[in-house]
Structures are given as structure tokens and as C-alpha cells.
Amino acid sequence: MDWRDKLNEVKQTVPQVAETPESTIIKPAKKRQSEPLRVELNKRNGKPATLVTEFQGKDSELKELAKLLKVKCGAGGSSRDGEILVQGDFRVKIVEILENMGYKVKKINFK
């Protein structure tokens, strides 16, 4: 028995997971957010950073949203005190993600 045959046997025993579209993974905005989120470009030590401010909600929700934005942008960052910082200029991409989630967005420093 070849290693490929063994691998195919193992594949048949593992249950298949159905892939869900990306739009169903993103959770809708919480109703607590009455003011629009502000998305702006800022310079930190001469490097661009995208800021999302005026978040209203729990710290756990802020961290979850920050993690989602950082993963979607493929960049690092941080979140604290109702503010999310994503390293790099991702204004357009972040605005699209937030609007798809149902948040109102106010664009600052857009050309």
C-alpha cells in the first residue's frame, strides 16, 4: 500500500466542512452605535496608520472588530479606548468592510 492510498483513506474518514461565503461570517453592527465611526489617515513616526475612532460598545467588541480589520488588511495594529489603529493606509478597504457590516462611516482625510 502506497502512502497516497493511505492519505486517501484518511481523507475519506474526515468529515467535510462546508465553506460559508465571507459575507455570512461578518456580523452586523450593534445597535448601540448611534454616531458614525470616523476613519482617517494619521502619521505615526513618519509611517501611515489608519485610525477608526468613536466606537461605542464593550472592549471585547472593540477587540473583535480590530482583529477582523487587521486580518482583512493583513496588517498589525492595536485597539484601546474606543480607537482602532491599523498600520498602513487601508482607509478605503476599512470603509468598505465597516459599511458591509452595517456601520455608518464618516471619512476624514480622504482625497
N, C-alpha and C positions, 0 to 999 in steps of 0.2 A: 504494500500500500504506500503510495506516494504522499508527500506532505501536502500536496494540493488536494488530494482526496480527503485527507483528514480535516483540512481547513473548510472544505465544502460541507462536510458533516457537521462541523461546529456551527457554521453559518445557518444551517437548516434548523438547528435546535434553539438558536437565539430568536426570541420574538421580534418581529419587525415593528419599528416605531413609525407611525405616520407623521410625515412632516407637515407642520402647520404654516400657513402663509405668515409672513413677517408682520402684516398689519393686525393680525389677531393677537400677537404677543404683546404689542404695545397697549398699555392700559389707558383708559380715558382719563381726562383731567378730573381732579376732585372738585366738587362744587364750592369748596372753601375759597378758591382763588377768585376773588372779586376784581382785583386790579390786574392789568396785563403784566406779563413778565417783560422785563427790559433786557434786550440782547444788544451788547455793544462790544466794540473792539477797544482794548486797552493795551498799553505797553508796559511790560514788567521787565526791568533790566534790559531794555532795548529790544526785547522779543515780543511778538504779538501774543495776546491772550484774549480769548473770548469770555466775556462775563455775562452771566444770567443772574439778574437781581430781582428783588421784590417778590420772592417766593413766600407764599403764605401756607403754612402747613407744619406738620411734625418734622423733626430732624430725620427720622427714619425715611419719610417720603422724599425729603430733600436728597439724602444719600442715595436712595434708589434711583431717582431721576438723574443725579450726577453720574452714577455708574452707567446708566443706559446711554447718556450722551457721550461719555468718554469712550465707551465700547464702539458706538456707532461711528465716532470720529476717528477712532484708532489713535487716541492721544491721552496724555496724562492730565491730571488736574486735581482739584480739591473742592470740598464743599463745607461751608460753615456759615453761621449767622444769616441764613436766608440767601446765600450767594453761592453760585457755582462758577468755578473758574476752570476753563478748558484750555490747555496750552495749544496755541496756534490760532490762525484765523479761520474759524469754522462758522462764521455768522450765518451765511445762507443755509448751510446744512442743518444747523441747530434750529433755525427758524422753521424750516420745513418739518423737522421731527416734532417740535413742540406744537405746531399747528395741526399736524396729523393726530396728535394726542388729544386735541381739543382745547389747548391753552390759547388765550389771547396773547399776542406778542406785540410789543412796541419796539420798533427798530431804532437804534441810536447809532450814529456814526456810519450810516450806510451811504454809499455814493449814489 
